[in-house]
Amino acid sequence: LLGVRAVIAQSFERIHRSNLVGMGVIPFVFEEGTSWASLNLKGDELVEIDGLSTIKPRQTMIAKVTYGDGTVKNVPIICRIDTLDELDYFKNGGILQYVLRDLAA
């Protein structure tokens, strides 16, 4: 997936969220009342999310958004890894790698 580690969206269809987790990508959603439009996102922003190695299911985290003009905004986002099994899939790089490591053990 070209190095994609996370996707932030307004919401996810159940199967899309599940597919992202299965590929080792963390789905995040904005908190209620926040959207890409309310944040005035245009596509030239840099988004950083610290603490991915210690993430927990349904954890609220902060996305540091640096806008094209250099201004920075900290935006609360919610992790949509919902179960400990899904967390294991993410930590192993996806469900395929998880199964292969389990078989090799």
ZIQUI-V653920 format. One record per pair of residues at least 24 apart in sequence whose ideal C-beta (glycine too) atoms are under 7 Angstrom apart, sorted by the first residue. I is the first residue (numbers start at 1). J is the second residue. Records with the same first field share a line. If there is no record, write none. Layout:
BEGIN
I = J / J
END
This chain:
BEGIN
1 = 25
5 = 52
6 = 49
8 = 63 / 77
10 = 35
12 = 80
17 = 80
21 = 81 / 86 / 89 / 90
22 = 89 / 94 / 95
23 = 94
24 = 89 / 90 / 93 / 94
26 = 52 / 55 / 79 / 81 / 90
27 = 80
28 = 77 / 78 / 79 / 80
29 = 77 / 78 / 80
30 = 77
31 = 76 / 78
34 = 75
39 = 65 / 73 / 75
44 = 68
55 = 79 / 81
57 = 81 / 82 / 83 / 84 / 86 / 87
58 = 82
END
